[in-house]
Amino acid sequence: MDSLKDSHPDCFLCRFAVTAWQPAIEGNAIRKHFKRGEHLFKENDPVKGFYFVHTGKVKIHKRWGDYKDLIIKFAGKMDILGHRGMVGSESYPISATAIEDCTVCFITTEFFNATLLVNHELAYQMVLFYADELHRAELGMRNMVHMDVKSRIADALLKLKDGFGSDSGGVINCNLTRQDVASYAGTTYETLFKTLHELTEEKVIETAGKSIRILNEDRLRKLIKLP
């Protein structure tokens, strides 16, 4: 069987750990597979360890009110999940759910802490990762407070295109429900439906079922406004 590093060379853990530490990773890492809709972990679950995404896409979300979720971000290859549990939390403050079949590498918090002590490059890359996470969180908070809903929806569509890619015709390569798109934009399903209809009437986008085609990206970008 191929080693973890050979089979998944883009794994964050294997990529930045020194060669001499790879056997330890092989002995402690657990490869896990999740089907679409399965939880990797749920909000308030006890923290057990870290997940390094090899393939597939995962949504990171948090309860928003009594019956709704706010999607914080989407994760894919080379991303890390569960890292918020490293800062002394006994439970995960967010949930992670597969939005397509995915493969991850799981290691315990104890082994990860030991790994950081002997892998300086990995520790440095984790500092950069946390800094980027903080920056994204600050931008998300700013946008949620200061952007109007149409701006947030336009911004969400462009982020989905950048994160998932699009085909030659401009159709975003993701199979999200409209509720997921609304949760990502921080709005309600009804408001999203109305805004998508307006954007369709304005020839900015085109929709069919779950698919969304961006017809005029420049126009969509101009809708993103901050006071």
N, C-alpha and C positions, 0 to 999 in steps of 0.2 A: 504493500500500500504506500502511496506517496506520502511524504511528510506533510505536516500542516503548512509549512512555508512553501513547499513545492506545489501543493494543490491550490493554495490560496496566497499567491505572492503579494497581493495587495492588502492583506490583512494588516491593520494598524499595529497590532501586537507583534506579529512576526517580522514585519518590515523594519521596525526600529529596535528590536531586541538584538543583542550581540549574538554571534553564531554559537558561542560556547553555552549560551542559555537556552538554545532551541530544544535540546533534549528535555529540559525541565518543563518547557511549555508543552511539549508532546505528552509528557507524563501527567500534566495537570489540566490541560484544556479539554473541554467536552464539546464535541460538535453537535449542534442541535438543529433540527429542521422544524419550521413552523408553516402551517398551511394558511392561506388567506383567511383573515378573520380571527386567527388564534392570537391570544395574548402572550407576549414574551414575559411581561409582568404587569401587574395592575397597581393603580394608586392605592397606597396604604399597605401593600404587601411588604413583608419584612425584607430588608436588603440582604441579598445573598451574594451578589457579585456583579461582574461586568460582562457585557455582551459586545462582541466585535463582529460587525456585519460583513459577511463575505458576498452574499448575493441577495437580490430581492429588495423590496422597499417596505419601510415600517413607518407608521404614523405615531408621533409622540403627542399625547393629548392629556388634558386635565379637565376635571369636572368644572362646569361653568353654570352656576345656578343649580336648580333641582334636577332638571331632566336633560341638560345639554352639555356638550363637550366643547372645549376650545382646543383646536389643533395648533400646537406650538410650532412644530416643524415636521418635515419628512426626513427620514434617514435612509441611506443606501450604502453601497460598498465603501469601505474604509471608514465608516462612522462608528462611534462608540455609544453604547446605551447603558444606562444604569450608573453613570458616573456621578449623578447628583447624590447618590447614596454614599459617596466617599467622604463627604464633609460632616460626618458625625450623625447623619440621619439614621434612625433605626428602621424607617420605612421609606419606600419610594414615593416621592411627591407627585409623580406623574405616572401615566400608563403608556405602554408600548404595544401596538397591535399591528400584525402583518397585514399589509394591503395587497400583497401578492406573495406567493410562496417564497420563503427566504431560508437561507442557511447562515448560522452564526456560530461563533466560537465563544463559549462561556468559561470564565475562570472565577474563582472565589475572590472575595475582597482581600483575604489574607495572603493568597498567592500573588495577587497583583501588587500589593504593598511591598512584598519581598522582591518582586521583579523590578520595581522602580528603584530600589536601593542599589541594585547591581547593574542597572542599565541606564546610564546617564543620558544617552540620546533619547531614549524612550521617555524619561522623566521630563526632558526639555520639550519634547513634542507634546506631552500632556499639558505643560504650562501654556504652550501656544494654543492648544485645543480649547482649554478653559477660557483663555482670553478671547478667542473668537466666539465662543458660546456666550460670554458676557456681553460682547459687542452686539451680537444678534438679538439678545434678550432686551438690551437697551433700545435698539431700533424698533423692536416689536412693541414695546411699551409706548414709545413716542408715537408710532403710527396709530396705535389703538386709541390714544388720547386725542391726537391732533388731526388725523385724517377723517374726512367725511366718508360715508359708507361706500360711495361710488369709487372713490380713490382707493379704499382698502380692497375692493373687489378687483379693480384693475391691477393693483399691485400683486394680489394673490394669483391672478391668472398668469402674469408675467413670471412670477416665481415658480409656478408649476411648469411653465414652458422651459425655464432655465434648468430646473431640477430634474424633470422627466424627459426633456427633449420633445421634438415634434417631427412629424413626417414631412415629406417634401411639399405637401399641400397645406402645412401649417396646423394640422390637428395635433393637439397635445397628447403625448404618449402616456396617458394615465387613465385608469379605469375607476375614478372616484365617483361616489354618489354625489348628488347635489347637496345633500346634507353635510358631507365631508368638506366640500368646497366652501359652503357657508360657514362651517366651523373654523376653517382655516382663515377666512376673511374676517372673522369675529362679528358675524351678523346672523340673522335668522334665515331660515329656508325661504320664507315668503319674500323677504327683501332681496335675497339673491335672485330668486325667480324673476321678480319685477325688473331688477337691474340688468340681468342677462337679456331679457326681452327688449329693453331700451337699447342696449348695445347692439343687438341684432338688427333692430330697426334703423340704427345709425350706420349699419354696414361695417361695424368694427369687428364683430365676431359672427360666427355661424354655429348653431348647435344642432345636434341630431342624437337623440337618446342621451347617453352619458358623454358623448364626445363634444369637444369644444374646439373650433377652428378659429385661429386668430387671422383675420383678414387684413387688418391695418394696425401693425404693431406701433408705429409712430403715434398714431392717434390714441392708442391705448395708453402709451407712456405719458402723453400730455394730460391725461385725465388724473394723473397722480399729483395731488397738490397738498402742500403743507402751508399753514398760515404763517 
